[in-house]
């Protein structure tokens, strides 16, 4: 393994940690904290996920570059890196705008505060992304 491959593997598992920590721990727990209203939780969530997605894009580019550098020896890490980037782009282009419109409607009082089915798509994509990232990290270490 080269330094570049090692760095890509390390960054992959940093990304895994971010997804688990934010999407599966912080996001659902913030609404259970005393005093956190739906509008406050939505505002916090939008800010946190906006920053998370920017960090994810940077990580995706760096990891893909590392996987591309390793592609002469093995193509599998590059395939997994591209898959992770595709899942992230689907979330950013198709799902996040719908979630933002929904939260805008809730914050303006124009929609019920019940969860929308769009959240389920986002969570499903997070699970897919998590599995792809773990496979990518393992492939980079192999």
Rosetta silent file (secondary structure, phi, psi, omega in degrees, C-alpha in Angstrom):
SEQUENCE: XXXXXXXXXXXXXXXXXXXXXXXXXXXXXXXXXXXXXXXXXXXXXXXXXXXXXXXXXXXXXXXXXXXXXXXXXXXXXXXXXXXXXXXXXXXXXXXXXXXXXXXXXXXXXXXXXXXXXXXXXXXXXXXXXXXXXXXXXXXXXX
SCORE:     score description
SCORE:     0.000 S_00000001
   1 L     0.000  137.327  179.061    0.000    0.000    0.000 S_00000001
   2 L   -89.556  169.977  176.484    1.224    3.436   -0.872 S_00000001
   3 H   -60.699  -39.396  179.969    0.947    6.559    1.225 S_00000001
   4 H   -64.303  -43.995  178.827   -1.807    7.783   -1.106 S_00000001
   5 H   -64.815  -41.981  177.489   -3.794    4.563   -0.711 S_00000001
   6 H   -61.649  -42.550  179.444   -3.355    4.670    3.063 S_00000001
   7 H   -64.322  -42.536  178.605   -4.536    8.271    3.151 S_00000001
   8 H   -62.296  -41.080  178.251   -7.565    7.421    1.002 S_00000001
   9 H   -64.025  -44.572  179.259   -8.426    4.511    3.309 S_00000001
  10 H   -61.773  -45.234  179.167   -8.096    6.718    6.397 S_00000001
  11 H   -63.901  -33.328  177.537  -10.269    9.426    4.843 S_00000001
  12 H   -61.631  -43.781 -178.842  -12.836    6.795    3.914 S_00000001
  13 H   -76.764  -23.190  168.891  -13.211    5.753    7.522 S_00000001
  14 H   -63.264  -44.543  178.402  -13.355    9.394    8.632 S_00000001
  15 H   -61.277  -43.126  176.568  -16.293    9.709    6.227 S_00000001
  16 H   -56.299  -45.773  179.841  -17.861    6.562    7.716 S_00000001
  17 H   -61.849  -39.557  177.791  -17.549    8.136   11.165 S_00000001
  18 H   -63.930  -44.607 -179.433  -19.178   11.351   10.004 S_00000001
  19 H   -63.092  -47.173  179.923  -22.129    9.503    8.463 S_00000001
  20 H   -64.764  -46.994 -175.961  -22.680    7.347   11.543 S_00000001
  21 H   -65.260  -41.933 -175.973  -22.156   10.203   13.986 S_00000001
  22 H   -89.945  -52.307 -174.179  -24.301   12.776   12.279 S_00000001
  23 H   -71.025  -36.987 -172.989  -26.917   10.888   10.293 S_00000001
  24 H  -106.340   -9.976  176.330  -27.590    8.066   12.704 S_00000001
  25 H  -115.622  -62.406 -174.830  -26.810    9.641   16.090 S_00000001
  26 H   -63.204  -49.306 -173.278  -27.038   13.441   16.077 S_00000001
  27 H   -56.499  -52.659 -178.947  -29.939   13.876   13.675 S_00000001
  28 H   -74.004  -30.536 -175.776  -32.521   11.736   15.478 S_00000001
  29 H   -74.324  -28.565 -176.118  -31.308   12.547   18.999 S_00000001
  30 H   -61.010  -30.378 -179.150  -31.476   16.337   18.698 S_00000001
  31 L   -76.098  -11.478  178.711  -35.276   16.181   18.600 S_00000001
  32 L   -94.794   -8.648 -178.818  -35.310   14.334   21.933 S_00000001
  33 L   -71.196  142.388  179.726  -33.307   17.000   23.765 S_00000001
  34 L   -59.714  133.859  175.153  -35.299   19.090   26.235 S_00000001
  35 L    85.561   -5.864  179.729  -36.461   22.383   24.769 S_00000001
  36 L   -86.931  113.562  178.628  -35.690   21.538   21.139 S_00000001
  37 L   -86.088  167.308  177.249  -38.753   22.363   19.073 S_00000001
  38 H   -57.700  -49.587  178.977  -39.401   21.066   15.561 S_00000001
  39 H   -59.993  -41.070  178.750  -38.454   24.424   13.990 S_00000001
  40 H   -65.241  -45.208  178.665  -35.268   24.654   16.066 S_00000001
  41 H   -61.650  -40.499  177.593  -34.323   21.054   15.269 S_00000001
  42 H   -64.406  -41.999  178.870  -34.964   21.621   11.564 S_00000001
  43 H   -62.808  -44.285  177.497  -32.815   24.739   11.579 S_00000001
  44 H   -63.301  -46.640 -178.346  -29.965   22.937   13.315 S_00000001
  45 H   -60.113  -43.346  179.774  -30.322   19.934   11.014 S_00000001
  46 H   -61.515  -43.637  179.147  -30.223   22.038    7.858 S_00000001
  47 H   -63.970  -48.090 -178.113  -27.054   23.786    9.008 S_00000001
  48 H   -62.298  -45.566 -178.072  -25.345   20.575   10.102 S_00000001
  49 H   -71.941  -30.340  175.248  -26.220   18.673    6.919 S_00000001
  50 H   -62.391  -45.773  179.087  -25.232   21.586    4.670 S_00000001
  51 H   -68.817  -43.717  178.457  -21.761   21.583    6.234 S_00000001
  52 H   -56.024  -46.647 -177.666  -21.595   17.776    6.314 S_00000001
  53 H   -64.411  -34.426  174.905  -22.402   17.548    2.612 S_00000001
  54 H   -65.471  -43.773  177.752  -19.663   20.040    1.757 S_00000001
  55 H   -63.457  -41.332  178.651  -17.168   18.045    3.792 S_00000001
  56 H   -61.000  -39.862  178.643  -18.403   14.856    2.109 S_00000001
  57 H   -62.770  -42.839  177.522  -17.811   16.353   -1.334 S_00000001
  58 H   -62.945  -47.020  178.969  -14.229   17.232   -0.418 S_00000001
  59 H   -60.559  -43.017 -179.295  -13.657   13.772    1.036 S_00000001
  60 H   -59.558  -43.052  179.740  -15.206   12.125   -2.036 S_00000001
  61 H   -66.069  -45.658 -179.817  -12.868   14.001   -4.376 S_00000001
  62 H   -63.789  -43.165 -179.484   -9.778   13.254   -2.269 S_00000001
  63 H   -67.323  -42.418  178.373  -10.693    9.589   -1.866 S_00000001
  64 H   -61.820  -39.017  177.075  -11.498    9.191   -5.563 S_00000001
  65 H   -63.696  -42.057  177.348   -8.130   10.723   -6.421 S_00000001
  66 H   -65.482  -41.141  178.432   -6.415    8.277   -4.076 S_00000001
  67 H   -66.998  -36.592  177.404   -8.387    5.360   -5.492 S_00000001
  68 H   -65.767  -37.656  177.922   -7.538    6.494   -9.027 S_00000001
  69 H   -64.769  -31.794  179.781   -3.866    6.576   -8.096 S_00000001
  70 H   -87.194   -5.791 -172.528   -4.191    2.994   -6.873 S_00000001
  71 L   -65.630  -22.156  178.481   -6.225    1.924   -9.927 S_00000001
  72 L   -65.408  -30.583  178.413   -3.182    0.717  -11.842 S_00000001
  73 L   -89.266  -41.045 -178.123   -2.865   -2.079   -9.291 S_00000001
  74 L  -147.684  133.359 -178.805   -6.560   -2.597   -8.507 S_00000001
  75 L   -89.041  -23.237 -174.344   -9.688   -1.118  -10.041 S_00000001
  76 H   -55.299  -45.129  178.507  -12.110   -2.149   -7.270 S_00000001
  77 H   -59.737  -37.183  179.295  -11.370    0.811   -4.939 S_00000001
  78 H   -66.161  -39.564  177.766  -12.009    3.254   -7.781 S_00000001
  79 H   -61.998  -45.151  178.954  -15.344    1.589   -8.566 S_00000001
  80 H   -65.437  -38.693  179.247  -16.390    1.855   -4.908 S_00000001
  81 H   -63.861  -42.484  177.790  -15.216    5.484   -4.732 S_00000001
  82 H   -65.010  -39.620  178.173  -17.283    6.368   -7.792 S_00000001
  83 H   -62.000  -42.441  178.489  -20.273    4.546   -6.289 S_00000001
  84 H   -62.874  -42.554  178.819  -19.954    6.572   -3.066 S_00000001
  85 H   -64.092  -40.378  178.782  -19.766    9.789   -5.058 S_00000001
  86 H   -62.976  -45.203  178.865  -22.826    8.817   -7.103 S_00000001
  87 H   -60.733  -44.866  179.077  -24.871    8.095   -3.953 S_00000001
  88 H   -60.674  -44.394  179.743  -23.809   11.427   -2.476 S_00000001
  89 H   -64.447  -36.982  175.670  -24.720   13.273   -5.679 S_00000001
  90 H   -61.343  -43.531  178.301  -28.151   11.603   -5.764 S_00000001
  91 H   -61.276  -45.634 -175.110  -28.710   12.816   -2.224 S_00000001
  92 H   -71.993  -38.037 -174.250  -27.568   16.352   -3.031 S_00000001
  93 H   -87.263  -36.766 -172.882  -29.310   16.762   -6.379 S_00000001
  94 H  -107.769  -37.856 -172.490  -32.563   14.864   -5.882 S_00000001
  95 H   -94.668  -47.734 -177.723  -33.310   14.336   -2.186 S_00000001
  96 H   -58.116  -42.035  177.562  -31.879   17.324   -0.286 S_00000001
  97 H   -59.462  -38.674  177.491  -33.788   19.929   -2.349 S_00000001
  98 H   -65.976  -40.555  177.276  -37.058   18.138   -1.561 S_00000001
  99 H   -64.744  -39.530  178.654  -36.134   17.999    2.128 S_00000001
 100 H   -64.603  -42.062  177.090  -35.272   21.693    2.070 S_00000001
 101 H   -61.823  -41.447  179.885  -38.624   22.579    0.472 S_00000001
 102 H   -64.206  -46.688 -179.553  -40.388   20.474    3.076 S_00000001
 103 H   -67.002  -34.594  174.015  -38.538   22.073    5.991 S_00000001
 104 H   -58.600  -44.693 -179.675  -39.213   25.543    4.494 S_00000001
 105 H   -64.139  -42.466  178.776  -42.912   24.686    4.456 S_00000001
 106 H   -64.953  -44.599 -178.093  -42.839   23.422    8.045 S_00000001
 107 H   -65.608  -30.320  179.409  -40.884   26.462    9.238 S_00000001
 108 L   -86.971   -3.356  179.374  -43.340   28.830    7.539 S_00000001
 109 L    85.613    9.580 -176.165  -46.303   26.988    9.055 S_00000001
 110 L   -94.543    3.993 -179.763  -47.539   25.731    5.695 S_00000001
 111 L  -145.006  158.680  177.179  -47.060   22.011    6.291 S_00000001
 112 L   -70.397  156.747 -178.410  -47.599   19.502    9.041 S_00000001
 113 L   -86.621    4.830  176.966  -44.622   18.719   11.238 S_00000001
 114 L   -67.270  153.208  177.581  -44.948   14.990   10.560 S_00000001
 115 L   -65.820  145.084  177.040  -42.042   13.313    8.825 S_00000001
 116 L   -96.008  161.367  178.363  -42.233   13.099    5.085 S_00000001
 117 H   -67.023  -18.890  177.929  -41.459    9.982    3.085 S_00000001
 118 H   -60.681  -33.287  177.034  -38.511   11.872    1.585 S_00000001
 119 H   -59.926  -36.700 -179.975  -36.692   11.332    4.872 S_00000001
 120 H   -64.814  -37.810  176.347  -36.957    7.590    4.290 S_00000001
 121 H   -64.399  -42.033 -179.968  -35.235    7.952    0.907 S_00000001
 122 H   -63.518  -44.768  179.495  -32.458    9.967    2.503 S_00000001
 123 H   -63.606  -42.739  178.143  -31.986    7.393    5.278 S_00000001
 124 H   -60.196  -43.172  178.405  -32.007    4.539    2.743 S_00000001
 125 H   -67.263  -33.804  175.321  -29.344    6.329    0.708 S_00000001
 126 H   -63.473  -40.310  177.527  -27.323    6.928    3.869 S_00000001
 127 H   -65.109  -42.157  177.045  -27.415    3.176    4.561 S_00000001
 128 H   -62.891  -45.978 -179.626  -26.323    2.425    0.992 S_00000001
 129 H   -61.181  -41.690  178.782  -23.575    5.044    1.226 S_00000001
 130 H   -60.970  -45.684  178.514  -22.393    3.583    4.523 S_00000001
 131 H   -63.041  -41.845  179.646  -22.173    0.072    3.033 S_00000001
 132 H   -64.892  -41.939  179.956  -20.343    1.406   -0.038 S_00000001
 133 H   -64.552  -39.356  178.046  -17.889    3.347    2.123 S_00000001
 134 H   -65.029  -43.953  177.348  -17.107    0.306    4.253 S_00000001
 135 H   -61.584  -40.229  177.601  -16.548   -1.755    1.097 S_00000001
 136 H   -62.408  -47.402  179.148  -14.340    1.036   -0.254 S_00000001
 137 H   -60.184  -42.610  178.155  -12.279    1.199    2.927 S_00000001
 138 H   -64.380  -43.595 -179.956  -11.798   -2.565    2.946 S_00000001
 139 H   -63.398  -36.434  178.576  -10.859   -2.544   -0.757 S_00000001
 140 H   -69.515  -33.434  178.826   -8.289    0.183   -0.165 S_00000001
 141 H   -77.921  -22.903 -175.196   -6.732   -1.798    2.683 S_00000001
 142 L   -67.368    0.000    0.000   -6.695   -5.079    0.716 S_00000001
